[in-house]
């Protein structure tokens, strides 16, 4: 699922993760990662996943892409409080335009933002049958506040780049790390510890729930694991209240913060669910990463690039 900004082919598009603490860019090929680069981002340019200084971000992106000789077509990711993700059921509708209209009509009640102020998209994730015997579709609906999207796009375009689409970081995260599921598989929690602490819950490769978390994983406070565990527990509880939710069988950590000493072990003890640290690029080959480039910075950017693969 993506919020399209262009009808051009996505071949050769760079996945661009505006993490907040850093900028990361990945280009993929059939063999895995073909190019990757990252750089630190000054504090205050992006706060809590939202662009707060458009001019500073434009300058940073212009310098970053020029110094690394990266292609100008990019696929962007977002993760902040201005995004709502909901599961809904609608009647089974084959016609795309009629289905879009039905989703928009029902979203007006499910999403606590005026629809004229958001960019809306949806993806069908399953089919069910009502007690009356009629076929219904389960859909994941994404609404992102348009003003927030506009600031990201403005900064990127002013830097001379060509945004091809916008995706949720959560979807990109799952795209990189998840594997296809079978009908009996439990859900997995993916918790990405970067400039934004972002959580996604997925069954197989379908992301069904996401929210940014407030816990700062890089804090010196000894209570980081306890605070993060509580937010993860609350997220699981919210997800489990949704229709046809699966039990959560695993928690997977990613991002630079996933290597914090003893964090996975502490979380596993607190939540009583197995916790592991993901291979940062999932199934992709990391052999072409430049020397000194941290692969844990590139999980989301890789997923964004994969979403734009032709």
N, C-alpha and C positions, 0 to 999 in steps of 0.2 A: 504494500500500500504506500502511496506517496501523493503529496500535493503537487501536481504537475505545474511547471512554470513554462514549459516549452514542448512543442510537438516534434522537435528534432530527435534523431536517433541518439541514444545514450552511449554509443560505442566510444570508448576512449575517455569517458567521464571520470573525473577524480572525485573520490569520496572525501569530503572536507568536514572534519570534526572541529567545531568551534567550542572547545571544551571549557574555556574560561581561564584555566591555569596555563593552557598551551593551545597551539593550533597544530593539528595533525592532518596530513593528506596522504592518501593511498590510491594508487592505480593498480588494478588487477588484470590478469590475463588468464588464459587457460591453465597455465602452470602455477598460478598462485599470485603472490604480490610481485608486481613488476617494478614499481617505484614506491618509495615512501620517504616522507620527511616530516619533521616537527620542529617547533620552536616555542620558547617560552612566550607568554602573553602578559603584558603589564597588568598589575592589579587594577581593578575598577573598570576595565574596558568591557568585560562581560561579568555581570553579577547575578548569581542564582540562575544561570542559564539564559539571561536576557541581555541583549546588547544595550549598554548604558552610554557608550561613547562611540557613536557611529564613525566620526572622523578618525579617531585613533585606531579603530578596527580596520577601516579602509587602508590607512597607511601601513599597518602591520601586514595586512594581506598582500598589498602591492609589493612590499619589500620581500616577503616570504616567497611568493610565486616567482618573482624575478630572480632571486638568488638561487633558487632551486631548479629553475627552468621547467616548471610544471605546466601542463596543458591548462588552458583557460576555462574549459567547461567543467563545472563542478556540480556535485549533488550534495546538498546541505542536510545537516541533522539538527534537531532541536530537542531540548529537554528542560522544561520549566513549569511553573505553576499556571501558565496561561494556556495549558493544554488539557483537554478532557478526553478520556477514553472510556467508552461504555459498550457493554454487550446488550444487544436488543434482539427481539424476535419480530419478524414481519411475515406476512403471507408470502408464499412462494410466488415470485413474479419473474418471468423470463425476460421481459423487455427491460433493457438497461435504463432507459429514461423513466419508465414507470416505477422501477425499483428505486432509482435515485429519489424520485418524488416521495415515495412511501417512507424511505429512510429519513428524509428531511422533515416530513410531517411528524413522525414519531420522535425525532431528535429534539423537536421544539419543546417537548415535555421532559425529556430525559437529561438535557444539558442546560445547566444554569447560566447560560450566556445568551444574549440576543443573537439569533442566527444571522442577522444582517451585519454583525460585527465579527463573524468568524469565517474561516475557511474550513469546509466540511468534506470529509471523505469516508468511505466505508469499504469493508472487505467481508465477503461471505466466508464463514469459517465452519459451517456445518448445516445440516438439515434435520428437522425433527417432524413429528406428527402430533397435532393437537389432540386432546381427548375426544374431540368431535370427528377426528379422522382426516382433517385437512393438513396438507403439507405446509410447513413453515420453514423459513430460513433463519439461522442464527448469524448475526452480523456483528462485527466490531466496528464501532463508529468513532471517528477521531474528529474533534473540533479544536482548532487553534485560533487564538485571537488574531485577527488580521493585522492590527497595528503592530503587534510583536513581530509577525512575519515580515512586515514592510520594513522594519528597521534592519533586520538581517539582510534582506534582499538589497536594500539601498547601499549598505556597506560593501557588499560583495560586488555589485555592479559598478560602484564608483571606483573600485580597485581594478577595473578592467576585466573582471571575470564574467562568465556567462552561466548563471545558475539554471540547471536543467530541471531541477525538482527539489522538493523538500520532503524529508522523511523524519519519522520519530527516531531518536537515538535508541529507544528501546527496541524498535523493530530491527534496526541495524545490528544491535547487540545480539539479538536472537538469531539473526541471519548468519552471523559469523560463528556462533558457538553451538547452536542447537543442531540436533540430528533428527531426521524424520521419525515419527512415532508410529506405534501400532495402536490398535483400538483399546488396549488395556493399560496403556502407559500412564503413569502418574505425571503430575505437573512438576515443573522445575522453576525455582526462583533464580533469576540472574541479577546479581547486584554489582553494578559497575562503580568503582571507587575512583573517580577522577575529579576534575574541577567541580562537577556536580555529582552527588551520590544518587545514582539513578537505579530504580528497581523495575524489573519486568518479570511477569509470570507467564510461562508458555507451556503448551502441550505440544510436544514435537517442535515444529518450526512455526507454529501459530502463536503469536503473542496475544494474550487475552486480557492482560491488565498491566498497567504501568503507572508509576508515580515517582517524582523526585523525593528524596529523603532529606531531612534537615541535619542529620548527623555529620559532623566534620571528621572524617576518618584520620586526618593528619594532625588532629589536636594532641597535645601532650597529656591531656586528661586520661587518667587510668580507667575512666568509665566509658570509653569509646565503644567497646564491645557490647556492654550492657545497653547503651542507648541505641546502637544499631540493631541489636537483637529485638528490642522492643518495637522499633519501627517495622522491622521485617515481620514480626508476629502480627502486628496490626494490619499490615498489608495482606498477609495470608488470610486473616479472618475476613477482611472485606472481599477478597477474591472468592473465598469459599461460600459466601452468601449469594453468589451469582448462579444463574441456572446451569445445571450440568457441570458444575465445577469438579475438577479431579483433586484427589488428595495430593499434597505436595510431598514429594519423596526425596528431594535434593535441593540444596542451595549451592549455587556456583558463583564464586567471586571472580571479578576481572578488574582491569584497570591498574594504575600504578599503586593504589592503596591495597590491592589484594595481597601484596607481599609484606604487609605490616606484620611484624613478628607476633606469632601465636594467635593472630586474629581468627583464622579459620577454626582452630581448635577451640578457642573460647566461645565462638558463635555456636559451634556444634553442641557444646555442653549446655549452653543457655537455652537454645531452641529445641534441642533433642531431635534434630534432623541432620543427616550427614551434610557436611560443608566441604567443598573442594575448591581449589584454585584452578581456573581454566587455563589451557594453553592459549596464549593471548591472541593468536590468529586462527584458532580453531583448526579446521581442516586445510587451511591454506598453507603453502610452503613459505617459510620465512627466510629462505636462503638468500634472497636478493635485498634484504634490508641492509642499508649502509652500516659500516662499522660504527659502533657507538650509538646507534639509533635504538631507543627502547621499544621493543615490540609491544609492551603493555600499554603504550600510548595509542596504539593503532587499531585496537579491537573495533571501536565504533566506526572509524574511518573506513576500515576494510568492509564492514557491512554495508555502509553507504555506497561504496564502489560496486559491491556485488549487486545491490539493488538497481544500479544503472547499467548492468551488463546487458548487452544486446543478445 
